[in-house]
Amino acid sequence: MNELLLFATRLARETGAIVQGWQRRGITIETKSSTIDLVTEADRAADAQIVRAIRHHWPTHDLLTEEGGAEQRGSRWRWIVDPLDGTTNFAQAIPHYSISIALEKAGELQLGVVYDPVRDELFSALRGDGAWLDAPWGRVPLRVSRATALENAVVATGFPYDKATSERNNVAEFSRVVRRLRGIPRMGSAALDLAYVAAGRLDGYWEYALSPWDMAAGALLVREAGGVVHSVDGSAWSLQSPSILAANPAFAPTLRQALLGNG
């Protein structure tokens, strides 16, 4: 296994153990940008663990983490980390959250790891080398689904923290497609949603107003599993894009048109 990917997978598992330890002990919940934008001691402890490990092994690399922000050291390499994606679920003891670690070089994603510590499922991807799921029952390659029609598809989404005040709150898009899809879960971890698209468990995913650490690892998983990632309006996607849509290449245009009210 690639040295960098091996490091990231080990770090994700170690961080997952820290997160689960906090879940057993109990946590104090605080808020950030709004009453529904939560942070806990587990988020901060996980972030600190990841930063320490990266600084020890790769001291010259740039860093971007949800809790620590950006650390720029002039490197072509940058780690992009969400130490606990799905904090609301975690705070409510809903067993669906993840650790997301990605690495880019000169703006191109090179590896992505999304780890579910509850199910002990580790999703990983290496640029140009495919995507994999390592679980207690074995290791399998990831492949996106073959869905083509809305009525046969299960597609996940989410809503921004400022949904009560923002005009771009995803309510209109949700309303356009909810009756046309087989299912439309809102599971609360963007990184796991994207990993599930890569695994073919979900046929598609879209959301607005995510941060780079929410999307980076999952986007590479989808692409390496044969899927496509772009903005909801069909434009090219980047970590700075205001939206994301992920699906298999045949289904993505159908989902996009339905969301925009054109199909």
Disulfide bonds with the S-S distance in Angstrom:
none
